[in-house]
Amino acid sequence: MARHETRGGVFSRSDTFAKMIEHLRLAAEASYMIGHHMKEDGDNMRGQGFLAIGQMLEEVVKSATKLAIKRMSQ
């Protein structure tokens, strides 16, 4: 069962959004790191694939941030 952020025992949507966005950023960073190391080791195809995954995750971060900001302003 996933643990969700709470404040005083009450579900915190803003803290959960922040946690999700941080995890997505970390995943993008890890994808870039893996991609660069694979390319250094001569595996250009898979390395480029992981770099592309990192870029896609950055786009997901942007979209999630926009949705979170829109939701918090309502």
CHARMM internal coordinates of N, CA and C (Angstrom, degrees):
IC EDIT
DIST 1 N 1 CA 1.4497
DIST 1 CA 1 C 1.5303
ANGL 1 N 1 CA 1 C 108.76
DIST 1 C 2 N 1.3285
ANGL 1 CA 1 C 2 N 115.11
DIHE 1 N 1 CA 1 C 2 N 131.28
DIST 2 N 2 CA 1.4596
ANGL 1 C 2 N 2 CA 120.07
DIHE 1 CA 1 C 2 N 2 CA -179.05
DIST 2 CA 2 C 1.5208
ANGL 2 N 2 CA 2 C 110.67
DIHE 1 C 2 N 2 CA 2 C -73.93
DIST 2 C 3 N 1.3185
ANGL 2 CA 2 C 3 N 115.12
DIHE 2 N 2 CA 2 C 3 N 141.25
DIST 3 N 3 CA 1.4580
ANGL 2 C 3 N 3 CA 120.40
DIHE 2 CA 2 C 3 N 3 CA 176.61
DIST 3 CA 3 C 1.5151
ANGL 3 N 3 CA 3 C 108.60
DIHE 2 C 3 N 3 CA 3 C -92.81
DIST 3 C 4 N 1.3085
ANGL 3 CA 3 C 4 N 115.83
DIHE 3 N 3 CA 3 C 4 N 134.10
DIST 4 N 4 CA 1.4521
ANGL 3 C 4 N 4 CA 121.44
DIHE 3 CA 3 C 4 N 4 CA 180.00
DIST 4 CA 4 C 1.5125
ANGL 4 N 4 CA 4 C 109.43
DIHE 3 C 4 N 4 CA 4 C -110.99
DIST 4 C 5 N 1.3108
ANGL 4 CA 4 C 5 N 115.27
DIHE 4 N 4 CA 4 C 5 N 151.16
DIST 5 N 5 CA 1.4629
ANGL 4 C 5 N 5 CA 121.34
DIHE 4 CA 4 C 5 N 5 CA 179.54
DIST 5 CA 5 C 1.5267
ANGL 5 N 5 CA 5 C 109.54
DIHE 4 C 5 N 5 CA 5 C -69.44
DIST 5 C 6 N 1.3239
ANGL 5 CA 5 C 6 N 115.00
DIHE 5 N 5 CA 5 C 6 N 137.61
DIST 6 N 6 CA 1.4580
ANGL 5 C 6 N 6 CA 120.09
DIHE 5 CA 5 C 6 N 6 CA 177.60
DIST 6 CA 6 C 1.5259
ANGL 6 N 6 CA 6 C 109.29
DIHE 5 C 6 N 6 CA 6 C -133.62
DIST 6 C 7 N 1.2968
ANGL 6 CA 6 C 7 N 113.69
DIHE 6 N 6 CA 6 C 7 N 159.42
DIST 7 N 7 CA 1.4643
ANGL 6 C 7 N 7 CA 121.55
DIHE 6 CA 6 C 7 N 7 CA 171.54
DIST 7 CA 7 C 1.5193
ANGL 7 N 7 CA 7 C 105.71
DIHE 6 C 7 N 7 CA 7 C -127.46
DIST 7 C 8 N 1.3113
ANGL 7 CA 7 C 8 N 115.21
DIHE 7 N 7 CA 7 C 8 N 113.27
DIST 8 N 8 CA 1.4605
ANGL 7 C 8 N 8 CA 119.76
DIHE 7 CA 7 C 8 N 8 CA -178.05
DIST 8 CA 8 C 1.5157
ANGL 8 N 8 CA 8 C 112.74
DIHE 7 C 8 N 8 CA 8 C 62.76
DIST 8 C 9 N 1.3301
ANGL 8 CA 8 C 9 N 116.76
DIHE 8 N 8 CA 8 C 9 N 30.38
DIST 9 N 9 CA 1.4539
ANGL 8 C 9 N 9 CA 121.40
DIHE 8 CA 8 C 9 N 9 CA 178.78
DIST 9 CA 9 C 1.5166
ANGL 9 N 9 CA 9 C 113.72
DIHE 8 C 9 N 9 CA 9 C 85.03
DIST 9 C 10 N 1.3240
ANGL 9 CA 9 C 10 N 117.85
DIHE 9 N 9 CA 9 C 10 N -0.83
DIST 10 N 10 CA 1.4617
ANGL 9 C 10 N 10 CA 122.58
DIHE 9 CA 9 C 10 N 10 CA 179.44
DIST 10 CA 10 C 1.5245
ANGL 10 N 10 CA 10 C 108.58
DIHE 9 C 10 N 10 CA 10 C -104.34
DIST 10 C 11 N 1.3287
ANGL 10 CA 10 C 11 N 115.78
DIHE 10 N 10 CA 10 C 11 N 133.32
DIST 11 N 11 CA 1.4626
ANGL 10 C 11 N 11 CA 121.71
DIHE 10 CA 10 C 11 N 11 CA -179.67
DIST 11 CA 11 C 1.5257
ANGL 11 N 11 CA 11 C 110.06
DIHE 10 C 11 N 11 CA 11 C -51.90
DIST 11 C 12 N 1.3382
ANGL 11 CA 11 C 12 N 116.88
DIHE 11 N 11 CA 11 C 12 N 131.93
DIST 12 N 12 CA 1.4582
ANGL 11 C 12 N 12 CA 122.83
DIHE 11 CA 11 C 12 N 12 CA 179.47
DIST 12 CA 12 C 1.5243
ANGL 12 N 12 CA 12 C 108.99
DIHE 11 C 12 N 12 CA 12 C -111.33
DIST 12 C 13 N 1.3197
ANGL 12 CA 12 C 13 N 115.44
DIHE 12 N 12 CA 12 C 13 N 104.46
DIST 13 N 13 CA 1.4585
ANGL 12 C 13 N 13 CA 120.68
DIHE 12 CA 12 C 13 N 13 CA -179.21
DIST 13 CA 13 C 1.5302
ANGL 13 N 13 CA 13 C 110.64
DIHE 12 C 13 N 13 CA 13 C -63.78
DIST 13 C 14 N 1.3228
ANGL 13 CA 13 C 14 N 117.97
DIHE 13 N 13 CA 13 C 14 N -43.79
DIST 14 N 14 CA 1.4664
ANGL 13 C 14 N 14 CA 120.31
DIHE 13 CA 13 C 14 N 14 CA -177.13
DIST 14 CA 14 C 1.5249
ANGL 14 N 14 CA 14 C 111.69
DIHE 13 C 14 N 14 CA 14 C -65.09
DIST 14 C 15 N 1.3307
ANGL 14 CA 14 C 15 N 117.74
DIHE 14 N 14 CA 14 C 15 N -41.32
DIST 15 N 15 CA 1.4664
ANGL 14 C 15 N 15 CA 120.09
DIHE 14 CA 14 C 15 N 15 CA 177.98
DIST 15 CA 15 C 1.5222
ANGL 15 N 15 CA 15 C 111.29
DIHE 14 C 15 N 15 CA 15 C -66.19
DIST 15 C 16 N 1.3254
ANGL 15 CA 15 C 16 N 116.86
DIHE 15 N 15 CA 15 C 16 N -35.99
DIST 16 N 16 CA 1.4609
ANGL 15 C 16 N 16 CA 120.65
DIHE 15 CA 15 C 16 N 16 CA 178.86
DIST 16 CA 16 C 1.5209
ANGL 16 N 16 CA 16 C 110.68
DIHE 15 C 16 N 16 CA 16 C -69.34
DIST 16 C 17 N 1.3449
ANGL 16 CA 16 C 17 N 118.13
DIHE 16 N 16 CA 16 C 17 N -40.85
DIST 17 N 17 CA 1.4613
ANGL 16 C 17 N 17 CA 120.72
DIHE 16 CA 16 C 17 N 17 CA 174.00
DIST 17 CA 17 C 1.5208
ANGL 17 N 17 CA 17 C 110.29
DIHE 16 C 17 N 17 CA 17 C -58.20
DIST 17 C 18 N 1.3287
ANGL 17 CA 17 C 18 N 117.30
DIHE 17 N 17 CA 17 C 18 N -47.21
DIST 18 N 18 CA 1.4634
ANGL 17 C 18 N 18 CA 121.51
DIHE 17 CA 17 C 18 N 18 CA -179.09
DIST 18 CA 18 C 1.5238
ANGL 18 N 18 CA 18 C 111.21
DIHE 17 C 18 N 18 CA 18 C -60.30
DIST 18 C 19 N 1.3147
ANGL 18 CA 18 C 19 N 116.45
DIHE 18 N 18 CA 18 C 19 N -41.84
DIST 19 N 19 CA 1.4697
ANGL 18 C 19 N 19 CA 121.11
DIHE 18 CA 18 C 19 N 19 CA 179.72
DIST 19 CA 19 C 1.5331
ANGL 19 N 19 CA 19 C 110.24
DIHE 18 C 19 N 19 CA 19 C -64.88
DIST 19 C 20 N 1.3238
ANGL 19 CA 19 C 20 N 117.17
DIHE 19 N 19 CA 19 C 20 N -43.12
DIST 20 N 20 CA 1.4599
ANGL 19 C 20 N 20 CA 121.46
DIHE 19 CA 19 C 20 N 20 CA 179.80
DIST 20 CA 20 C 1.5219
ANGL 20 N 20 CA 20 C 110.44
DIHE 19 C 20 N 20 CA 20 C -62.65
DIST 20 C 21 N 1.3318
ANGL 20 CA 20 C 21 N 117.30
DIHE 20 N 20 CA 20 C 21 N -46.05
DIST 21 N 21 CA 1.4525
ANGL 20 C 21 N 21 CA 121.36
DIHE 20 CA 20 C 21 N 21 CA -178.76
DIST 21 CA 21 C 1.5280
ANGL 21 N 21 CA 21 C 110.54
DIHE 20 C 21 N 21 CA 21 C -63.79
DIST 21 C 22 N 1.3187
ANGL 21 CA 21 C 22 N 117.47
DIHE 21 N 21 CA 21 C 22 N -40.10
DIST 22 N 22 CA 1.4689
ANGL 21 C 22 N 22 CA 120.70
DIHE 21 CA 21 C 22 N 22 CA 177.51
DIST 22 CA 22 C 1.5278
ANGL 22 N 22 CA 22 C 110.99
DIHE 21 C 22 N 22 CA 22 C -62.26
DIST 22 C 23 N 1.3249
ANGL 22 CA 22 C 23 N 117.09
DIHE 22 N 22 CA 22 C 23 N -42.80
DIST 23 N 23 CA 1.4727
ANGL 22 C 23 N 23 CA 120.28
DIHE 22 CA 22 C 23 N 23 CA 178.59
DIST 23 CA 23 C 1.5345
ANGL 23 N 23 CA 23 C 111.06
DIHE 22 C 23 N 23 CA 23 C -64.40
DIST 23 C 24 N 1.3201
ANGL 23 CA 23 C 24 N 117.32
DIHE 23 N 23 CA 23 C 24 N -39.00
DIST 24 N 24 CA 1.4653
ANGL 23 C 24 N 24 CA 120.07
DIHE 23 CA 23 C 24 N 24 CA 177.38
DIST 24 CA 24 C 1.5294
ANGL 24 N 24 CA 24 C 110.90
DIHE 23 C 24 N 24 CA 24 C -64.46
DIST 24 C 25 N 1.3298
ANGL 24 CA 24 C 25 N 117.12
DIHE 24 N 24 CA 24 C 25 N -40.91
DIST 25 N 25 CA 1.4723
ANGL 24 C 25 N 25 CA 120.52
DIHE 24 CA 24 C 25 N 25 CA 177.41
DIST 25 CA 25 C 1.5266
ANGL 25 N 25 CA 25 C 111.13
DIHE 24 C 25 N 25 CA 25 C -62.83
DIST 25 C 26 N 1.3254
ANGL 25 CA 25 C 26 N 116.43
DIHE 25 N 25 CA 25 C 26 N -41.93
DIST 26 N 26 CA 1.4637
ANGL 25 C 26 N 26 CA 120.17
DIHE 25 CA 25 C 26 N 26 CA 178.44
DIST 26 CA 26 C 1.5280
ANGL 26 N 26 CA 26 C 111.00
DIHE 25 C 26 N 26 CA 26 C -64.42
DIST 26 C 27 N 1.3300
ANGL 26 CA 26 C 27 N 116.97
DIHE 26 N 26 CA 26 C 27 N -38.25
DIST 27 N 27 CA 1.4698
ANGL 26 C 27 N 27 CA 120.64
DIHE 26 CA 26 C 27 N 27 CA 177.99
DIST 27 CA 27 C 1.5260
ANGL 27 N 27 CA 27 C 110.64
DIHE 26 C 27 N 27 CA 27 C -65.39
DIST 27 C 28 N 1.3329
ANGL 27 CA 27 C 28 N 116.98
DIHE 27 N 27 CA 27 C 28 N -40.25
DIST 28 N 28 CA 1.4715
ANGL 27 C 28 N 28 CA 120.27
DIHE 27 CA 27 C 28 N 28 CA 177.38
DIST 28 CA 28 C 1.5208
ANGL 28 N 28 CA 28 C 110.09
DIHE 27 C 28 N 28 CA 28 C -62.79
DIST 28 C 29 N 1.3263
ANGL 28 CA 28 C 29 N 116.53
DIHE 28 N 28 CA 28 C 29 N -45.67
DIST 29 N 29 CA 1.4603
ANGL 28 C 29 N 29 CA 121.11
DIHE 28 CA 28 C 29 N 29 CA 179.58
DIST 29 CA 29 C 1.5295
ANGL 29 N 29 CA 29 C 111.02
DIHE 28 C 29 N 29 CA 29 C -60.60
DIST 29 C 30 N 1.3185
ANGL 29 CA 29 C 30 N 117.24
DIHE 29 N 29 CA 29 C 30 N -43.00
DIST 30 N 30 CA 1.4666
ANGL 29 C 30 N 30 CA 120.90
DIHE 29 CA 29 C 30 N 30 CA 179.10
DIST 30 CA 30 C 1.5281
ANGL 30 N 30 CA 30 C 110.84
DIHE 29 C 30 N 30 CA 30 C -65.01
DIST 30 C 31 N 1.3221
ANGL 30 CA 30 C 31 N 117.16
DIHE 30 N 30 CA 30 C 31 N -38.88
DIST 31 N 31 CA 1.4645
ANGL 30 C 31 N 31 CA 120.57
DIHE 30 CA 30 C 31 N 31 CA 178.57
DIST 31 CA 31 C 1.5220
ANGL 31 N 31 CA 31 C 111.13
DIHE 30 C 31 N 31 CA 31 C -62.70
DIST 31 C 32 N 1.3451
ANGL 31 CA 31 C 32 N 116.05
DIHE 31 N 31 CA 31 C 32 N -42.31
DIST 32 N 32 CA 1.4651
ANGL 31 C 32 N 32 CA 119.41
DIHE 31 CA 31 C 32 N 32 CA 177.12
DIST 32 CA 32 C 1.5274
ANGL 32 N 32 CA 32 C 111.01
DIHE 31 C 32 N 32 CA 32 C -62.44
DIST 32 C 33 N 1.3135
ANGL 32 CA 32 C 33 N 116.35
DIHE 32 N 32 CA 32 C 33 N -43.47
DIST 33 N 33 CA 1.4614
ANGL 32 C 33 N 33 CA 120.44
DIHE 32 CA 32 C 33 N 33 CA -178.81
DIST 33 CA 33 C 1.5300
ANGL 33 N 33 CA 33 C 110.81
DIHE 32 C 33 N 33 CA 33 C -62.47
DIST 33 C 34 N 1.3196
ANGL 33 CA 33 C 34 N 116.51
DIHE 33 N 33 CA 33 C 34 N -46.76
DIST 34 N 34 CA 1.4657
ANGL 33 C 34 N 34 CA 120.78
DIHE 33 CA 33 C 34 N 34 CA 178.85
DIST 34 CA 34 C 1.5292
ANGL 34 N 34 CA 34 C 110.15
DIHE 33 C 34 N 34 CA 34 C -61.65
DIST 34 C 35 N 1.3188
ANGL 34 CA 34 C 35 N 115.81
DIHE 34 N 34 CA 34 C 35 N -44.61
DIST 35 N 35 CA 1.4637
ANGL 34 C 35 N 35 CA 120.00
DIHE 34 CA 34 C 35 N 35 CA -179.37
DIST 35 CA 35 C 1.5158
ANGL 35 N 35 CA 35 C 112.68
DIHE 34 C 35 N 35 CA 35 C -60.21
DIST 35 C 36 N 1.3209
ANGL 35 CA 35 C 36 N 117.03
DIHE 35 N 35 CA 35 C 36 N -45.07
DIST 36 N 36 CA 1.4633
ANGL 35 C 36 N 36 CA 120.03
DIHE 35 CA 35 C 36 N 36 CA 179.65
DIST 36 CA 36 C 1.5247
ANGL 36 N 36 CA 36 C 111.33
DIHE 35 C 36 N 36 CA 36 C -64.83
DIST 36 C 37 N 1.3168
ANGL 36 CA 36 C 37 N 116.83
DIHE 36 N 36 CA 36 C 37 N -40.68
DIST 37 N 37 CA 1.4688
ANGL 36 C 37 N 37 CA 119.22
DIHE 36 CA 36 C 37 N 37 CA 179.29
DIST 37 CA 37 C 1.5217
ANGL 37 N 37 CA 37 C 111.43
DIHE 36 C 37 N 37 CA 37 C -66.84
DIST 37 C 38 N 1.3233
ANGL 37 CA 37 C 38 N 117.63
DIHE 37 N 37 CA 37 C 38 N -38.65
DIST 38 N 38 CA 1.4677
ANGL 37 C 38 N 38 CA 119.57
DIHE 37 CA 37 C 38 N 38 CA 178.16
DIST 38 CA 38 C 1.5261
ANGL 38 N 38 CA 38 C 110.60
DIHE 37 C 38 N 38 CA 38 C -64.42
DIST 38 C 39 N 1.3201
ANGL 38 CA 38 C 39 N 116.30
DIHE 38 N 38 CA 38 C 39 N -41.53
DIST 39 N 39 CA 1.4638
ANGL 38 C 39 N 39 CA 119.32
DIHE 38 CA 38 C 39 N 39 CA 178.74
DIST 39 CA 39 C 1.5245
ANGL 39 N 39 CA 39 C 111.30
DIHE 38 C 39 N 39 CA 39 C -64.90
DIST 39 C 40 N 1.3347
ANGL 39 CA 39 C 40 N 117.10
DIHE 39 N 39 CA 39 C 40 N -38.64
DIST 40 N 40 CA 1.4706
ANGL 39 C 40 N 40 CA 120.27
DIHE 39 CA 39 C 40 N 40 CA 176.39
DIST 40 CA 40 C 1.5225
ANGL 40 N 40 CA 40 C 111.63
DIHE 39 C 40 N 40 CA 40 C -62.00
DIST 40 C 41 N 1.3384
ANGL 40 CA 40 C 41 N 116.64
DIHE 40 N 40 CA 40 C 41 N -33.12
DIST 41 N 41 CA 1.4574
ANGL 40 C 41 N 41 CA 121.80
DIHE 40 CA 40 C 41 N 41 CA -179.97
DIST 41 CA 41 C 1.5242
ANGL 41 N 41 CA 41 C 112.68
DIHE 40 C 41 N 41 CA 41 C -84.44
DIST 41 C 42 N 1.3463
ANGL 41 CA 41 C 42 N 116.93
DIHE 41 N 41 CA 41 C 42 N 4.07
DIST 42 N 42 CA 1.4545
ANGL 41 C 42 N 42 CA 120.27
DIHE 41 CA 41 C 42 N 42 CA 175.83
DIST 42 CA 42 C 1.5163
ANGL 42 N 42 CA 42 C 114.81
DIHE 41 C 42 N 42 CA 42 C 93.26
DIST 42 C 43 N 1.3108
ANGL 42 CA 42 C 43 N 118.47
DIHE 42 N 42 CA 42 C 43 N 1.11
DIST 43 N 43 CA 1.4661
ANGL 42 C 43 N 43 CA 121.37
DIHE 42 CA 42 C 43 N 43 CA 179.50
DIST 43 CA 43 C 1.5354
ANGL 43 N 43 CA 43 C 108.20
DIHE 42 C 43 N 43 CA 43 C -96.19
DIST 43 C 44 N 1.3346
ANGL 43 CA 43 C 44 N 115.02
DIHE 43 N 43 CA 43 C 44 N 73.06
DIST 44 N 44 CA 1.4553
ANGL 43 C 44 N 44 CA 121.09
DIHE 43 CA 43 C 44 N 44 CA -173.56
DIST 44 CA 44 C 1.5237
ANGL 44 N 44 CA 44 C 113.36
DIHE 43 C 44 N 44 CA 44 C -64.09
DIST 44 C 45 N 1.3233
ANGL 44 CA 44 C 45 N 117.29
DIHE 44 N 44 CA 44 C 45 N -39.71
DIST 45 N 45 CA 1.4638
ANGL 44 C 45 N 45 CA 120.29
DIHE 44 CA 44 C 45 N 45 CA -176.48
DIST 45 CA 45 C 1.5283
ANGL 45 N 45 CA 45 C 111.20
DIHE 44 C 45 N 45 CA 45 C -62.93
DIST 45 C 46 N 1.3212
ANGL 45 CA 45 C 46 N 117.02
DIHE 45 N 45 CA 45 C 46 N -52.79
DIST 46 N 46 CA 1.4676
ANGL 45 C 46 N 46 CA 119.91
DIHE 45 CA 45 C 46 N 46 CA 179.89
DIST 46 CA 46 C 1.5257
ANGL 46 N 46 CA 46 C 110.93
DIHE 45 C 46 N 46 CA 46 C -69.05
DIST 46 C 47 N 1.3170
ANGL 46 CA 46 C 47 N 116.86
DIHE 46 N 46 CA 46 C 47 N -35.88
DIST 47 N 47 CA 1.4569
ANGL 46 C 47 N 47 CA 120.15
DIHE 46 CA 46 C 47 N 47 CA 177.12
DIST 47 CA 47 C 1.5154
ANGL 47 N 47 CA 47 C 111.36
DIHE 46 C 47 N 47 CA 47 C -59.53
DIST 47 C 48 N 1.3289
ANGL 47 CA 47 C 48 N 116.84
DIHE 47 N 47 CA 47 C 48 N -45.37
DIST 48 N 48 CA 1.4601
ANGL 47 C 48 N 48 CA 120.94
DIHE 47 CA 47 C 48 N 48 CA 178.18
DIST 48 CA 48 C 1.5300
ANGL 48 N 48 CA 48 C 110.42
DIHE 47 C 48 N 48 CA 48 C -65.35
DIST 48 C 49 N 1.3180
ANGL 48 CA 48 C 49 N 116.76
DIHE 48 N 48 CA 48 C 49 N -33.55
DIST 49 N 49 CA 1.4697
ANGL 48 C 49 N 49 CA 120.54
DIHE 48 CA 48 C 49 N 49 CA 176.80
DIST 49 CA 49 C 1.5194
ANGL 49 N 49 CA 49 C 111.52
DIHE 48 C 49 N 49 CA 49 C -62.42
DIST 49 C 50 N 1.3180
ANGL 49 CA 49 C 50 N 117.12
DIHE 49 N 49 CA 49 C 50 N -44.05
DIST 50 N 50 CA 1.4673
ANGL 49 C 50 N 50 CA 120.18
DIHE 49 CA 49 C 50 N 50 CA 179.34
DIST 50 CA 50 C 1.5328
ANGL 50 N 50 CA 50 C 111.46
DIHE 49 C 50 N 50 CA 50 C -68.82
DIST 50 C 51 N 1.3231
ANGL 50 CA 50 C 51 N 116.94
DIHE 50 N 50 CA 50 C 51 N -33.88
DIST 51 N 51 CA 1.4637
ANGL 50 C 51 N 51 CA 119.42
DIHE 50 CA 50 C 51 N 51 CA 175.42
DIST 51 CA 51 C 1.5312
ANGL 51 N 51 CA 51 C 110.09
DIHE 50 C 51 N 51 CA 51 C -64.54
DIST 51 C 52 N 1.3211
ANGL 51 CA 51 C 52 N 116.21
DIHE 51 N 51 CA 51 C 52 N -39.38
DIST 52 N 52 CA 1.4653
ANGL 51 C 52 N 52 CA 120.38
DIHE 51 CA 51 C 52 N 52 CA 177.83
DIST 52 CA 52 C 1.5318
ANGL 52 N 52 CA 52 C 110.76
DIHE 51 C 52 N 52 CA 52 C -65.69
DIST 52 C 53 N 1.3183
ANGL 52 CA 52 C 53 N 116.98
DIHE 52 N 52 CA 52 C 53 N -38.55
DIST 53 N 53 CA 1.4656
ANGL 52 C 53 N 53 CA 120.43
DIHE 52 CA 52 C 53 N 53 CA 176.70
DIST 53 CA 53 C 1.5236
ANGL 53 N 53 CA 53 C 109.87
DIHE 52 C 53 N 53 CA 53 C -61.25
DIST 53 C 54 N 1.3344
ANGL 53 CA 53 C 54 N 116.76
DIHE 53 N 53 CA 53 C 54 N -42.63
DIST 54 N 54 CA 1.4605
ANGL 53 C 54 N 54 CA 120.63
DIHE 53 CA 53 C 54 N 54 CA 177.51
DIST 54 CA 54 C 1.5162
ANGL 54 N 54 CA 54 C 111.60
DIHE 53 C 54 N 54 CA 54 C -58.59
DIST 54 C 55 N 1.3326
ANGL 54 CA 54 C 55 N 116.67
DIHE 54 N 54 CA 54 C 55 N -42.17
DIST 55 N 55 CA 1.4669
ANGL 54 C 55 N 55 CA 120.66
DIHE 54 CA 54 C 55 N 55 CA 178.98
DIST 55 CA 55 C 1.5289
ANGL 55 N 55 CA 55 C 110.88
DIHE 54 C 55 N 55 CA 55 C -65.56
DIST 55 C 56 N 1.3242
ANGL 55 CA 55 C 56 N 116.11
DIHE 55 N 55 CA 55 C 56 N -41.13
DIST 56 N 56 CA 1.4680
ANGL 55 C 56 N 56 CA 119.02
DIHE 55 CA 55 C 56 N 56 CA 179.06
DIST 56 CA 56 C 1.5256
ANGL 56 N 56 CA 56 C 110.79
DIHE 55 C 56 N 56 CA 56 C -64.77
DIST 56 C 57 N 1.3225
ANGL 56 CA 56 C 57 N 116.49
DIHE 56 N 56 CA 56 C 57 N -40.00
DIST 57 N 57 CA 1.4649
ANGL 56 C 57 N 57 CA 119.17
DIHE 56 CA 56 C 57 N 57 CA 178.51
DIST 57 CA 57 C 1.5274
ANGL 57 N 57 CA 57 C 111.19
DIHE 56 C 57 N 57 CA 57 C -64.67
DIST 57 C 58 N 1.3219
ANGL 57 CA 57 C 58 N 117.47
DIHE 57 N 57 CA 57 C 58 N -35.15
DIST 58 N 58 CA 1.4682
ANGL 57 C 58 N 58 CA 120.08
DIHE 57 CA 57 C 58 N 58 CA 175.65
DIST 58 CA 58 C 1.5263
ANGL 58 N 58 CA 58 C 110.77
DIHE 57 C 58 N 58 CA 58 C -62.25
DIST 58 C 59 N 1.3287
ANGL 58 CA 58 C 59 N 116.58
DIHE 58 N 58 CA 58 C 59 N -38.25
DIST 59 N 59 CA 1.4661
ANGL 58 C 59 N 59 CA 120.09
DIHE 58 CA 58 C 59 N 59 CA 176.76
DIST 59 CA 59 C 1.5296
ANGL 59 N 59 CA 59 C 111.21
DIHE 58 C 59 N 59 CA 59 C -66.52
DIST 59 C 60 N 1.3264
ANGL 59 CA 59 C 60 N 116.29
DIHE 59 N 59 CA 59 C 60 N -37.42
DIST 60 N 60 CA 1.4671
ANGL 59 C 60 N 60 CA 120.07
DIHE 59 CA 59 C 60 N 60 CA 176.68
DIST 60 CA 60 C 1.5253
ANGL 60 N 60 CA 60 C 109.76
DIHE 59 C 60 N 60 CA 60 C -64.43
DIST 60 C 61 N 1.3330
ANGL 60 CA 60 C 61 N 117.19
DIHE 60 N 60 CA 60 C 61 N -39.82
DIST 61 N 61 CA 1.4705
ANGL 60 C 61 N 61 CA 120.95
DIHE 60 CA 60 C 61 N 61 CA 177.31
DIST 61 CA 61 C 1.5260
ANGL 61 N 61 CA 61 C 109.74
DIHE 60 C 61 N 61 CA 61 C -59.63
DIST 61 C 62 N 1.3351
ANGL 61 CA 61 C 62 N 117.37
DIHE 61 N 61 CA 61 C 62 N -45.64
DIST 62 N 62 CA 1.4621
ANGL 61 C 62 N 62 CA 120.68
DIHE 61 CA 61 C 62 N 62 CA 179.12
DIST 62 CA 62 C 1.5293
ANGL 62 N 62 CA 62 C 111.31
DIHE 61 C 62 N 62 CA 62 C -60.67
DIST 62 C 63 N 1.3223
ANGL 62 CA 62 C 63 N 116.48
DIHE 62 N 62 CA 62 C 63 N -45.45
DIST 63 N 63 CA 1.4654
ANGL 62 C 63 N 63 CA 120.55
DIHE 62 CA 62 C 63 N 63 CA -179.72
DIST 63 CA 63 C 1.5228
ANGL 63 N 63 CA 63 C 111.60
DIHE 62 C 63 N 63 CA 63 C -64.86
DIST 63 C 64 N 1.3266
ANGL 63 CA 63 C 64 N 116.62
DIHE 63 N 63 CA 63 C 64 N -44.57
DIST 64 N 64 CA 1.4655
ANGL 63 C 64 N 64 CA 120.68
DIHE 63 CA 63 C 64 N 64 CA 179.99
DIST 64 CA 64 C 1.5228
ANGL 64 N 64 CA 64 C 110.99
DIHE 63 C 64 N 64 CA 64 C -64.23
DIST 64 C 65 N 1.3328
ANGL 64 CA 64 C 65 N 116.55
DIHE 64 N 64 CA 64 C 65 N -38.44
DIST 65 N 65 CA 1.4618
ANGL 64 C 65 N 65 CA 120.53
DIHE 64 CA 64 C 65 N 65 CA 178.58
DIST 65 CA 65 C 1.5267
ANGL 65 N 65 CA 65 C 110.31
DIHE 64 C 65 N 65 CA 65 C -64.18
DIST 65 C 66 N 1.3285
ANGL 65 CA 65 C 66 N 116.79
DIHE 65 N 65 CA 65 C 66 N -44.57
DIST 66 N 66 CA 1.4611
ANGL 65 C 66 N 66 CA 120.25
DIHE 65 CA 65 C 66 N 66 CA 177.88
DIST 66 CA 66 C 1.5271
ANGL 66 N 66 CA 66 C 111.16
DIHE 65 C 66 N 66 CA 66 C -59.82
DIST 66 C 67 N 1.3370
ANGL 66 CA 66 C 67 N 116.12
DIHE 66 N 66 CA 66 C 67 N -44.37
DIST 67 N 67 CA 1.4730
ANGL 66 C 67 N 67 CA 119.58
DIHE 66 CA 66 C 67 N 67 CA 179.42
DIST 67 CA 67 C 1.5162
ANGL 67 N 67 CA 67 C 111.12
DIHE 66 C 67 N 67 CA 67 C -64.80
DIST 67 C 68 N 1.3217
ANGL 67 CA 67 C 68 N 116.60
DIHE 67 N 67 CA 67 C 68 N -40.71
DIST 68 N 68 CA 1.4735
ANGL 67 C 68 N 68 CA 120.26
DIHE 67 CA 67 C 68 N 68 CA -179.85
DIST 68 CA 68 C 1.5209
ANGL 68 N 68 CA 68 C 110.77
DIHE 67 C 68 N 68 CA 68 C -64.89
DIST 68 C 69 N 1.3125
ANGL 68 CA 68 C 69 N 116.35
DIHE 68 N 68 CA 68 C 69 N -43.44
DIST 69 N 69 CA 1.4727
ANGL 68 C 69 N 69 CA 120.22
DIHE 68 CA 68 C 69 N 69 CA -179.52
DIST 69 CA 69 C 1.5244
ANGL 69 N 69 CA 69 C 109.88
DIHE 68 C 69 N 69 CA 69 C -65.44
DIST 69 C 70 N 1.3226
ANGL 69 CA 69 C 70 N 116.01
DIHE 69 N 69 CA 69 C 70 N -42.80
DIST 70 N 70 CA 1.4670
ANGL 69 C 70 N 70 CA 119.87
DIHE 69 CA 69 C 70 N 70 CA 179.25
DIST 70 CA 70 C 1.5252
ANGL 70 N 70 CA 70 C 110.62
DIHE 69 C 70 N 70 CA 70 C -61.89
DIST 70 C 71 N 1.3260
ANGL 70 CA 70 C 71 N 116.92
DIHE 70 N 70 CA 70 C 71 N -42.25
DIST 71 N 71 CA 1.4579
ANGL 70 C 71 N 71 CA 121.64
DIHE 70 CA 70 C 71 N 71 CA -178.88
DIST 71 CA 71 C 1.5314
ANGL 71 N 71 CA 71 C 110.68
DIHE 70 C 71 N 71 CA 71 C -67.54
DIST 71 C 72 N 1.3215
ANGL 71 CA 71 C 72 N 117.07
DIHE 71 N 71 CA 71 C 72 N -39.75
DIST 72 N 72 CA 1.4728
ANGL 71 C 72 N 72 CA 120.27
DIHE 71 CA 71 C 72 N 72 CA -177.40
DIST 72 CA 72 C 1.5269
ANGL 72 N 72 CA 72 C 112.04
DIHE 71 C 72 N 72 CA 72 C -71.08
DIST 72 C 73 N 1.3517
ANGL 72 CA 72 C 73 N 116.23
DIHE 72 N 72 CA 72 C 73 N -25.12
DIST 73 N 73 CA 1.4701
ANGL 72 C 73 N 73 CA 118.56
DIHE 72 CA 72 C 73 N 73 CA -177.87
DIST 73 CA 73 C 1.5218
ANGL 73 N 73 CA 73 C 112.42
DIHE 72 C 73 N 73 CA 73 C -84.87
DIST 73 C 74 N 1.3146
ANGL 73 CA 73 C 74 N 117.71
DIHE 73 N 73 CA 73 C 74 N -8.25
DIST 74 N 74 CA 1.4743
ANGL 73 C 74 N 74 CA 120.43
DIHE 73 CA 73 C 74 N 74 CA -179.53
DIST 74 CA 74 C 1.5078
ANGL 74 N 74 CA 74 C 111.36
DIHE 73 C 74 N 74 CA 74 C -83.88
END
COOR INIT
IC SEED 1 N 1 CA 1 C
IC BUILD
